[in-house]
Structure formats: structure tokens, C-alpha cells
Amino acid sequence: MNRPAEQEFVQHFEELGLSNYEARTYIYLLQNGQCYGNEISKGTGIPSSKIYETVARLVEKGLAYPIKTSPVHYEALPLKEFLNQKQKNVLAVIKTLEDNERLLETSKRSELLWYISGRKNLLDKGRTLIDRAEKEILISMWPEESAVLKENLLEAEARGIEIYSIQFGDTYLEVGKLFKHARAPAIHERHRSELFLAVDRAEGMFMYLEKLGGWKGYHTSSSGIVRVITNYIRHDIYINRFLQDHRDIAIETYGENFERLLI
């Protein structure tokens, strides 16, 4: 595993609430122990006119401590303590918001369609929908996506959620009631990368890869669109069950790769 670049560490601390200067100063103190202002400025590249106010903010936040020397040196709060403190604060905030969900969010869901780009963002939304399922999940997916959603689907199954999946490809995730999609070059080419998901007949999403546009998709709470997604998955299951149960007749009628079935 490659070691993260210095800038990645800075970005991670920024995500935890530090400014760029604060993150660079804190990292420098962690790596170099007790240092005085000008030393930190030279080591981080932060202008000397800004370094003392930056250190002062870290002291105010409890992330650095002044040492009574001449000149004054500063020492960083150990990283483990910082992370434990941040984790406790975040968990406390999350609990407060969860406890007050009804006060913060209307009980009526708007029937909206949200555009999402980027494979990671789309799969993160898929994980979120799966995790809040209460009764039923229907999903159509490929092995690459099932590998990402595996733990969430297995946890949903352990919660007693009914799961129906139709899966493309050569490998399959054994979860819920599994249906295997017919394997034919034209079918795989046409539906490559697509994922459809419907949860509790209340929310749904779909995603796909455009050759020039990258990963795109939509999340929706529209009852009409969720119904379309649900019925699409169900009908795909119906067709593929028929093709598997009557494969010889299907091949005789539509061809080895079902080419006469496709339009």
C-alpha cells in the first residue's frame, strides 16, 4: 500500500474541520515535535506574518500547547487524542440530529429526481438506500458493483429484508433470491455497467457508464419512477426465468444468442 502524499494528509485534516494553514502546521508539529514560530514557518512554507495567528488558533482549539521557553515553542496534541476527540464530537452530533429527525425533516416526501455523477457517489447512494431498507430490495447488477454493495446487502439480509436480485456476468453474489441473467454478447454489450435498485417501493436509483460522459445516474423518491424501476427488474427476472426453464425452445426460436429476440 502506497504511503499517502503530504497533500492527502492536509486534505484529510481539512475534512475534519481544520483550515489549510492549521492542517499544515499541526502536521509539522506532529512530525517534528516542539518548534517555535519561525521554524514552523520555514518548514511549512506558511508566511511568517500568518504563522503566529495560525498557531494561536490551534492552541485555542486544544491542538497545540505553548512551552514556556525563549522563544516560545509549541507542541502538538497527540494524533490519537485528536481523533478520539473528533470521533466523540461527531457521534454526539449525529445522535442529536437522529433524535430530532422529526423536528428537522418533513414527514412528507417530495417526489423528486436527483442527478448524481461519479461511480463512487452513485454506489454510496446505493449503500445508503440498502441500509435503510425496511422490507424489500430489488436490484439488477454486475459483479463489479455487487462486490462494492456486498456487505450492505448481506447485512440487509441478516436484518430480515427480502432481497431479489438479477445478476449479470460470470460470478454471482449469493444473497436473497438470486436470478442469473442470460449470457449473450449482444445482451451484455447493451446492458454493460447498468445498475437498477428499488427499496420498499419508496425509493430507487439507476446508474450507467457513458463512453464520453463517465458514470451517471439518478436517485428518486417519485412513486411513478420507483414503480417503473421495480417493474423493470421484475420483468427482467420473469423473462430470464423463462429463458432458463425453456432454454432449448428459446434457442430454437430466437437463436443461440437470442439475436432474434432483440430489437
C-alpha positions as CSV (number, residue, x, y, z in Angstrom):
1,M,0.0,0.0,0.0
2,N,1.5,3.3,-1.1
3,R,2.0,6.0,1.6
4,P,-0.4,8.9,1.1
5,A,1.2,12.1,-0.2
6,E,1.6,15.1,2.2
7,Q,-1.2,16.9,0.4
8,E,-3.6,14.0,1.1
9,F,-2.9,14.3,4.8
10,V,-3.7,18.0,4.6
11,Q,-6.9,17.3,2.8
12,H,-8.0,14.8,5.4
13,F,-7.4,17.3,8.2
14,E,-9.3,19.9,6.2
15,E,-12.2,17.4,6.0
16,L,-12.1,17.2,9.8
17,G,-12.5,21.0,10.1
18,L,-9.0,22.5,10.0
19,S,-8.0,25.3,7.6
20,N,-5.2,24.6,5.2
21,Y,-2.7,26.6,7.3
22,E,-3.9,24.9,10.5
23,A,-3.6,21.4,8.9
24,R,-0.1,22.1,7.6
25,T,1.0,23.5,11.0
26,Y,-0.5,20.6,13.0
27,I,1.1,18.0,10.7
28,Y,4.5,19.7,11.0
29,L,4.3,19.8,14.8
30,L,3.3,16.1,14.9
31,Q,6.3,15.2,12.7
32,N,8.9,17.4,14.3
33,G,8.0,17.8,18.0
34,Q,8.5,21.1,19.8
35,C,9.1,24.0,17.4
36,Y,9.0,27.8,17.6
37,G,7.1,30.1,15.2
38,N,9.8,31.0,12.6
39,E,10.9,27.3,12.5
40,I,7.3,26.2,11.7
41,S,7.0,29.0,9.1
42,K,10.2,27.8,7.3
43,G,9.2,24.2,7.5
44,T,5.7,24.6,6.2
45,G,6.1,27.5,3.8
46,I,3.4,29.4,5.6
47,P,4.2,33.2,5.6
48,S,5.7,34.4,8.9
49,S,3.0,37.0,9.1
50,K,0.4,34.3,9.3
51,I,2.1,31.6,11.4
52,Y,1.5,33.0,14.8
53,E,-2.2,33.6,14.3
54,T,-2.4,30.0,12.9
55,V,-0.6,28.6,15.9
56,A,-2.9,30.7,18.2
57,R,-6.0,29.1,16.6
58,L,-4.5,25.6,17.1
59,V,-3.9,26.5,20.8
60,E,-7.4,27.8,21.1
61,K,-8.7,24.5,19.7
62,G,-6.6,22.5,22.0
63,L,-4.5,21.0,19.2
64,A,-1.2,22.7,20.2
65,Y,0.3,23.8,23.5
66,P,2.8,26.6,24.2
67,I,6.0,25.6,26.0
68,K,7.5,28.4,28.2
69,T,10.8,28.7,26.6
70,S,12.6,31.6,24.9
71,P,11.4,31.8,22.2
72,V,8.1,30.1,22.9
73,H,7.9,26.6,21.4
74,Y,4.7,24.7,20.6
75,E,3.9,21.0,20.8
76,A,1.0,19.2,19.1
77,L,-1.8,17.3,20.8
78,P,-1.1,13.6,20.1
79,L,-2.9,12.5,17.0
80,K,-4.7,9.6,18.8
81,E,-6.2,12.1,21.3
82,F,-7.3,14.4,18.4
83,L,-9.0,11.6,16.5
84,N,-10.7,10.3,19.7
85,Q,-12.0,13.7,20.5
86,K,-13.2,14.3,16.9
87,Q,-14.9,10.9,16.9
88,K,-16.8,11.6,20.1
89,N,-17.9,15.0,18.9
90,V,-19.1,13.7,15.6
91,L,-21.0,10.8,17.2
92,A,-22.6,13.2,19.6
93,V,-23.8,15.5,16.8
94,I,-25.1,12.5,14.8
95,K,-27.1,11.2,17.8
96,T,-28.6,14.7,18.4
97,L,-29.7,15.0,14.8
98,E,-31.1,11.5,14.7
99,D,-33.0,12.1,17.9
100,N,-34.5,15.2,16.4
101,E,-35.1,13.9,12.9
102,R,-38.9,14.5,13.1
103,L,-38.3,18.2,14.0
104,L,-35.8,18.7,11.2
105,E,-37.5,16.9,8.3
106,T,-41.0,16.9,7.0
107,S,-42.7,13.5,7.1
108,K,-44.0,14.1,3.5
109,R,-41.5,13.1,0.9
110,S,-41.3,15.2,-2.2
111,E,-41.4,13.2,-5.4
112,L,-38.1,14.3,-6.8
113,L,-35.4,13.0,-9.1
114,W,-31.8,13.8,-8.2
115,Y,-28.9,13.6,-10.7
116,I,-25.7,12.1,-9.4
117,S,-22.4,11.7,-11.2
118,G,-19.3,9.6,-10.4
119,R,-19.2,5.9,-9.7
120,K,-18.3,6.3,-6.0
121,N,-21.1,8.8,-5.4
122,L,-23.6,6.6,-7.1
123,L,-22.6,3.4,-5.2
124,D,-22.5,5.4,-1.9
125,K,-26.2,6.3,-2.6
126,G,-26.9,2.6,-3.3
127,R,-25.4,1.6,0.0
128,T,-27.4,4.3,1.8
129,L,-30.7,3.0,0.2
130,I,-29.9,-0.6,1.1
131,D,-29.0,0.3,4.7
132,R,-32.4,2.0,5.3
133,A,-34.5,-0.7,3.7
134,E,-37.2,-2.0,6.0
135,K,-39.0,-4.7,3.9
136,E,-37.8,-5.3,0.4
137,I,-34.9,-4.8,-2.0
138,L,-34.9,-5.4,-5.8
139,I,-31.6,-5.0,-7.6
140,S,-30.1,-5.6,-11.0
141,M,-26.3,-5.5,-11.0
142,W,-22.9,-6.7,-12.4
143,P,-20.1,-8.3,-10.4
144,E,-18.1,-5.1,-10.1
145,E,-21.0,-3.4,-8.4
146,S,-22.1,-6.4,-6.3
147,A,-18.5,-6.5,-4.8
148,V,-19.0,-3.0,-3.5
149,L,-22.5,-3.5,-2.2
150,K,-21.9,-7.0,-0.8
151,E,-21.6,-6.1,2.9
152,N,-24.6,-3.9,2.8
153,L,-26.7,-6.5,1.1
154,L,-25.6,-9.3,3.4
155,E,-26.4,-7.1,6.4
156,A,-29.8,-6.3,5.0
157,E,-30.5,-10.0,4.6
158,A,-29.4,-10.6,8.2
159,R,-32.0,-7.9,9.2
160,G,-34.7,-10.0,7.6
161,I,-35.1,-7.8,4.4
162,E,-36.4,-9.7,1.4
163,I,-33.9,-9.4,-1.4
164,Y,-34.5,-10.2,-5.1
165,S,-31.6,-9.8,-7.5
166,I,-30.9,-10.4,-11.1
167,Q,-27.2,-10.5,-11.8
168,F,-25.1,-10.3,-15.0
169,G,-21.7,-11.7,-15.6
170,D,-19.8,-14.8,-14.7
171,T,-19.8,-14.6,-10.8
172,Y,-22.7,-14.0,-8.5
173,L,-23.3,-12.8,-5.0
174,E,-25.3,-15.4,-3.1
175,V,-27.8,-13.2,-1.3
176,G,-31.6,-13.3,-1.0
177,K,-33.3,-14.8,-4.0
178,L,-30.8,-14.8,-6.9
179,F,-31.7,-14.9,-10.6
180,K,-29.0,-15.2,-13.3
181,H,-29.3,-13.1,-16.4
182,A,-28.9,-14.9,-19.7
183,R,-25.4,-14.7,-21.1
184,A,-25.2,-13.4,-24.7
185,P,-22.8,-11.0,-26.3
186,A,-25.4,-8.5,-27.5
187,I,-27.3,-8.5,-24.2
188,H,-24.1,-7.9,-22.2
189,E,-23.0,-5.2,-24.6
190,R,-26.3,-3.4,-24.4
191,H,-26.6,-3.5,-20.6
192,R,-23.0,-3.3,-19.5
193,S,-22.4,-1.3,-16.3
194,E,-26.1,-0.7,-15.6
195,L,-27.4,-1.0,-12.1
196,F,-31.1,-0.7,-11.0
197,L,-32.2,-0.6,-7.4
198,A,-35.6,-0.3,-5.8
199,V,-36.2,-0.2,-2.0
200,D,-39.5,-0.7,-0.2
201,R,-41.3,0.6,-3.3
202,A,-40.5,4.0,-1.9
203,E,-37.0,4.9,-3.3
204,G,-35.0,3.9,-6.2
205,M,-31.9,4.6,-8.3
206,F,-30.2,3.6,-11.5
207,M,-26.7,4.2,-12.9
208,Y,-24.8,3.6,-16.1
209,L,-21.5,4.4,-17.8
210,E,-21.4,6.7,-20.8
211,K,-18.3,6.3,-23.0
212,L,-17.6,10.0,-23.1
213,G,-19.6,11.3,-20.2
214,G,-18.5,8.9,-17.4
215,W,-20.7,7.5,-14.7
216,K,-24.1,9.0,-14.4
217,G,-27.3,8.1,-12.6
218,Y,-30.4,9.2,-10.6
219,H,-31.9,8.7,-7.2
220,T,-35.6,9.2,-6.9
221,S,-38.5,9.2,-4.4
222,S,-41.0,9.6,-7.2
223,S,-43.6,6.8,-6.8
224,G,-44.1,6.6,-10.5
225,I,-40.4,6.2,-11.4
226,V,-39.8,3.8,-8.5
227,R,-42.7,1.7,-9.9
228,V,-41.0,1.7,-13.3
229,I,-37.7,0.6,-11.8
230,T,-39.4,-2.1,-9.8
231,N,-41.4,-3.4,-12.7
232,Y,-38.3,-3.3,-15.0
233,I,-36.4,-5.5,-12.6
234,R,-39.3,-7.9,-12.0
235,H,-40.0,-8.3,-15.8
236,D,-36.3,-8.9,-16.4
237,I,-36.5,-11.7,-13.8
238,Y,-39.6,-13.1,-15.5
239,I,-38.0,-13.2,-18.9
240,N,-34.8,-14.8,-17.7
241,R,-36.6,-17.4,-15.7
242,F,-38.5,-18.4,-18.8
243,L,-35.3,-18.5,-20.9
244,Q,-33.6,-20.7,-18.3
245,D,-36.5,-23.0,-17.8
246,H,-37.1,-23.4,-21.6
247,R,-33.7,-22.8,-23.0
248,D,-33.9,-25.3,-25.8
249,I,-37.1,-23.9,-27.1
250,A,-35.8,-20.3,-26.7
251,I,-32.6,-21.1,-28.6
252,E,-34.6,-22.9,-31.4
253,T,-37.0,-19.9,-31.6
254,Y,-34.6,-16.9,-31.1
255,G,-31.1,-18.2,-31.9
256,E,-28.1,-19.3,-29.9
257,N,-27.5,-15.8,-28.6
258,F,-31.2,-14.8,-28.6
259,E,-30.4,-12.4,-31.5
260,R,-34.0,-12.8,-33.0
261,L,-35.4,-11.8,-29.6
262,L,-33.6,-8.4,-29.5
263,I,-34.9,-5.4,-31.3
